[in-house]
């Protein structure tokens, strides 16, 4: 079975950070936990630490959430995830997330 990770890089809309955290903690995370096989590994904020390399660029994101799942059929997993989220009446993509900076790549394990 292939192993995948999803990294959700986000920023709140300016002036709406408290609403953004409320949505993530009280709507999004419980909704994501209804997706069969999806493991939520937590939410993270950018650390105020020195760069590891001088040439590294600054992060444009303040927050990252990490998820993982295993499947032999990515399209089937995605369809089931969509159905699970659709069944959670409180869930919708929050307008407190800055959509211009939203980035959510999915990676598959190489080995």
N, C-alpha and C positions, 0 to 999 in steps of 0.2 A: 504494500500500500504506500502511496506517495504521501509525504509529510509536507504540509504547507504552513506558512506563517503569514499573517496580515499585520502590517504596521499602519495604524491610522494616525497620521500626523495632522494636528489641528491647531487652530488659534480661535479664540473667541472673538466675536464681533466687539469692537471697541465699546467699552462702557457696559457690557453685558456679561462679564466674567462670572458673576455670582449665579446668574440664570443658566449659563453654560454648564457650570459644575453641577448645579441642581439637576439639569436634564441628564447629564452623563450618569450621575450617581443613582438617580431615582427612576429614570425612564429607560435610558439606553442599556446600561449594564444588565438590569433585570430582563430586558427584552432579548439581549444577545444570549443570555443564559438559557433561553427557550430553544435555541438552535441546536438540534441533535448533533453531537460530536464536536461542537465548537468549545474550545477551552479559552477562557479569558484569563490572561496572565497579569492583568493590572494596568493601571494608568500611571503615566510618568510625566514629570515636568522637566524641562531642560535644566541641567545642573549648571550652576555658576562656578565653573572650574576652568582652569587654563586649557587651551587646545592641546591636543596630543602632538600636532604637527603645525609648524608655522604657516604652511601653505593651505591648511584646511580652511574652508569657508565658514562663515558664521551660519548658524542654524536660522532658518526663517520660521521655525515652528516653536511654539511654547510647550506643546503637549504631544504625547504619543501614547497610544493604547496598543497592546500586543495581544494577538489572538493566534491560536493554532488549531489545526484539524488534520485528520488523515482520511484519505479517500482514494479509491481507484477510479472514480468518476467525478471530476470537478464540476461538470455541468449539472449533474444530479444533486451534488452537495449544494451548489448555488441555488438551484430551484427549491430545494427543501429549506434553505435558509430564508429565502424570500417568502415562502409560505408561512414559516414560523413567525417572521416579523409581521406579516400581514394579519396574523391571528391575534396580535397584541394591539388592542384598540388604542391604547395610550401612545403607541410608538409612531413617530414620524421623524424624518431628518430635521434636526433642530435649526431654526432660523438664528440661533445664537452662535452657530459655527460660521466662521468667515469662509465662505465657499471659494473665494478667490485664492486662498492659500491651502485649501484642503488637498491632501495627498494620501492615497491609500493603496500602496502597492501590495501585491501578493507574490510571495516567493515560494518556490518548491525546493526541497532539500536535494542536494546534488549527490550525496553518497548514501 
